[in-house]
């Protein structure tokens, strides 16, 4: 397995197919507060980030269309309610090729971590809906609520390494569907960073962050690692 001891996978758009519901919901909450944003704009400025920070960054890059009487904290709370309602009724499933890849990694002795800009409650709800269990599909889950600094800081990857006993970041692969995933991996000094085109950002956007690889499916990691 090319000396890789740990793979760190992002969730939404990378391992979890939830049809961009999180960013559609984020856009709804921001626009209801008095802004006018497109889904592409929200993805460009918010993808992969802790969601309160994403709201702050999206708002910083646009202008309101009416007087704003809502704080970012209030927008965030509204977003969380909308998202909980959406996920209660959403058919969540793994991204194509993911469930075939996981046992291959495990057979090769590779630990599997999931990390996400979601909070712990949302992340665990998604995993439960997919029927994924710690110790079966993955070895550890690290969420934005588990660390002080969210992406692109390396904190979540550092915690994942600690959780599974990996000490050399050169033996870690980070994969995600957004530029900030790649930046996170680089900031953690991961030996391999991978952008995957199944989620937030296009191949061109991902390539701008200069990852080691850009793939159209995580199943391609079989050929990269073996």
C-alpha positions as CSV (number, residue, x, y, z in Angstrom):
1,X,0.0,0.0,0.0
2,X,2.8,2.4,-0.9
3,X,3.7,3.0,2.7
4,X,0.4,4.6,3.5
5,X,-0.8,3.7,7.0
6,X,-3.8,6.0,7.3
7,X,-6.3,7.4,4.8
8,X,-8.4,10.4,5.9
9,X,-11.6,10.8,3.9
10,X,-13.9,13.8,3.9
11,X,-17.6,12.9,4.2
12,X,-20.1,14.9,2.1
13,X,-19.3,14.7,-1.6
14,X,-16.4,12.4,-1.0
15,X,-17.6,9.3,0.8
16,X,-21.3,10.4,1.4
17,X,-23.6,11.1,-1.4
18,X,-26.2,13.6,0.0
19,X,-26.8,15.5,-3.3
20,X,-25.2,18.7,-2.0
21,X,-28.1,19.2,0.5
22,X,-25.8,20.8,3.1
23,X,-24.8,23.6,0.7
24,X,-28.3,24.0,-0.8
25,X,-29.5,24.4,2.8
26,X,-26.6,26.8,3.7
27,X,-27.6,28.9,0.7
28,X,-31.2,29.0,1.8
29,X,-30.3,30.2,5.3
30,X,-28.0,32.9,4.0
31,X,-30.4,34.1,1.3
32,X,-33.3,34.3,3.8
33,X,-31.1,36.6,5.9
34,X,-31.0,39.2,3.0
35,X,-28.3,38.0,0.6
36,X,-28.5,36.7,-2.9
37,X,-26.1,33.8,-3.6
38,X,-26.0,31.0,-6.1
39,X,-25.1,27.4,-5.2
40,X,-21.9,27.7,-7.1
41,X,-21.0,30.8,-5.1
42,X,-21.7,29.0,-1.8
43,X,-19.6,26.0,-3.0
44,X,-16.7,28.2,-4.0
45,X,-16.5,30.0,-0.7
46,X,-17.9,27.6,1.8
47,X,-17.2,24.0,0.7
48,X,-15.4,21.8,3.3
49,X,-15.4,24.4,6.0
50,X,-16.9,24.3,9.5
51,X,-20.3,25.6,8.7
52,X,-20.5,28.7,10.9
53,X,-17.1,29.8,9.4
54,X,-18.5,29.0,5.9
55,X,-21.4,31.4,6.5
56,X,-19.0,34.1,7.7
57,X,-16.8,33.6,4.6
58,X,-19.7,33.5,2.2
59,X,-21.2,36.8,3.6
60,X,-17.8,38.4,3.5
61,X,-17.7,37.9,-0.3
62,X,-21.1,39.3,-1.1
63,X,-23.3,42.3,-0.5
64,X,-26.8,42.2,1.1
65,X,-29.8,43.0,-1.0
66,X,-31.7,44.4,2.0
67,X,-30.9,45.7,5.5
68,X,-29.5,42.9,7.6
69,X,-30.9,42.3,11.1
70,X,-29.5,38.8,11.6
71,X,-26.2,37.8,13.0
72,X,-24.1,35.0,11.5
73,X,-24.8,33.0,14.7
74,X,-28.5,33.2,14.1
75,X,-28.1,32.2,10.4
76,X,-26.1,29.2,11.6
77,X,-28.8,28.2,14.0
78,X,-31.4,28.5,11.3
79,X,-29.2,26.5,8.9
80,X,-28.8,23.7,11.5
81,X,-32.6,23.4,11.9
82,X,-33.1,23.3,8.2
83,X,-30.4,20.7,7.7
84,X,-31.8,18.5,10.5
85,X,-35.2,18.6,8.8
86,X,-33.6,17.9,5.4
87,X,-31.5,14.9,6.6
88,X,-34.5,13.4,8.4
89,X,-36.1,12.9,5.0
90,X,-33.0,12.3,2.8
91,X,-31.9,9.1,1.2
92,X,-28.2,9.1,2.2
93,X,-25.9,6.6,0.5
94,X,-22.2,6.1,0.0
95,X,-20.5,7.6,-3.1
96,X,-20.0,5.2,-5.9
97,X,-17.0,2.8,-5.4
98,X,-16.4,3.7,-1.7
99,X,-17.8,0.6,-0.1
100,X,-15.7,-1.6,-2.5
101,X,-12.6,0.4,-1.6
102,X,-12.8,0.2,2.2
103,X,-12.2,-3.6,2.6
104,X,-9.3,-3.4,0.2
105,X,-7.7,-0.7,2.4
106,X,-8.4,-2.7,5.5
107,X,-6.9,-5.9,4.0
108,X,-3.8,-3.9,3.3
109,X,-3.5,-2.8,6.9
110,X,-4.5,0.8,6.3
111,X,-6.5,2.7,8.9
112,X,-9.5,4.7,7.8
113,X,-10.5,8.0,9.2
114,X,-13.5,10.2,8.3
115,X,-13.3,13.9,8.9
116,X,-15.8,16.7,8.2
117,X,-16.8,20.3,8.6
118,X,-20.0,19.0,10.1
119,X,-20.5,18.9,13.9
120,X,-20.6,15.5,15.6
121,X,-24.4,15.3,15.8
122,X,-24.9,15.7,12.0
123,X,-21.9,13.5,11.1
124,X,-23.2,10.6,13.2
125,X,-26.7,11.0,11.9
126,X,-25.4,10.6,8.3
127,X,-23.3,7.5,9.3
128,X,-26.3,6.0,11.0
129,X,-28.5,6.5,8.0
130,X,-25.9,4.7,5.9
131,X,-25.5,1.9,8.4
132,X,-21.8,2.6,8.9
133,X,-20.2,1.6,12.2
134,X,-16.9,2.5,13.8
135,X,-14.6,-0.6,13.6
136,X,-16.3,-1.8,10.5
137,X,-16.3,0.8,7.7
138,X,-14.0,3.2,9.5
139,X,-11.6,3.4,12.5
140,X,-12.2,6.9,13.7
141,X,-14.4,10.0,13.0
142,X,-13.2,13.5,13.6
143,X,-15.6,16.4,13.2
144,X,-15.3,20.2,13.4
145,X,-16.7,20.1,16.9
146,X,-13.8,17.8,18.1
147,X,-11.0,20.4,17.4
148,X,-10.2,24.0,18.1
149,X,-9.3,24.9,14.5
150,X,-11.2,23.8,11.5
151,X,-9.9,23.4,7.9
152,X,-7.6,24.4,6.4
153,X,-5.8,23.9,9.8
154,X,-4.4,20.4,10.2
155,X,-6.0,19.8,13.6
156,X,-8.6,17.2,12.4
157,X,-5.9,15.1,10.6
158,X,-3.5,15.4,13.6
159,X,-6.3,14.1,15.9
160,X,-7.1,11.3,13.5
161,X,-3.5,10.2,13.5
162,X,-3.4,10.3,17.2
163,X,-6.6,8.2,17.4
164,X,-5.2,5.4,15.4
165,X,-1.6,5.6,16.4
166,X,0.0,6.8,13.2
167,X,2.9,9.2,13.9
168,X,4.4,9.9,10.5
169,X,2.3,12.3,8.3
170,X,4.2,11.2,5.3
171,X,2.3,7.9,5.6
172,X,-1.1,9.6,5.5
173,X,-3.3,10.2,2.5
174,X,-6.0,12.9,2.6
175,X,-8.8,12.8,0.1
176,X,-11.7,15.3,-0.4
177,X,-13.9,17.0,-2.9
178,X,-12.9,20.6,-2.1
179,X,-9.9,22.8,-2.3
180,X,-9.8,23.3,1.4
181,X,-9.5,19.5,1.9
182,X,-6.3,19.5,-0.2
183,X,-5.0,22.5,1.7
184,X,-5.8,20.7,5.0
185,X,-3.8,17.7,3.8
186,X,-0.8,19.9,2.8
187,X,-0.9,21.8,6.1
188,X,-0.8,18.4,7.9
189,X,2.2,17.4,5.7
190,X,0.3,14.4,4.3
191,X,2.4,12.2,2.0
192,X,-0.4,12.1,-0.6
193,X,-3.3,14.6,-1.2
194,X,-6.2,13.6,-3.5
195,X,-9.0,15.7,-4.9
196,X,-12.1,13.8,-6.0
197,X,-14.6,15.3,-8.5
198,X,-17.7,13.7,-6.9
199,X,-18.7,16.7,-4.8
200,X,-18.2,20.5,-4.4
201,X,-15.4,21.4,-6.8
202,X,-14.6,20.7,-10.4
203,X,-11.4,19.1,-11.6
204,X,-10.1,22.5,-12.7
205,X,-10.8,24.0,-9.2
206,X,-9.2,21.0,-7.5
207,X,-6.1,21.1,-9.7
208,X,-5.6,24.7,-8.8
209,X,-4.7,23.5,-5.2
210,X,-2.0,21.2,-6.7
211,X,-2.9,17.9,-5.0
212,X,-0.9,14.8,-5.7
213,X,-3.8,13.3,-7.7
214,X,-7.2,14.3,-8.9
215,X,-9.6,11.4,-9.5
216,X,-13.2,11.0,-10.6
217,X,-14.0,8.3,-8.0
218,X,-12.3,7.1,-4.8
219,X,-12.3,3.6,-6.4
220,X,-9.3,4.9,-8.4
221,X,-7.2,4.8,-5.2
222,X,-6.9,1.0,-5.7
223,X,-4.6,1.6,-8.6
224,X,-2.8,4.5,-6.9
225,X,-2.0,2.7,-3.7
226,X,-1.5,-1.0,-4.7
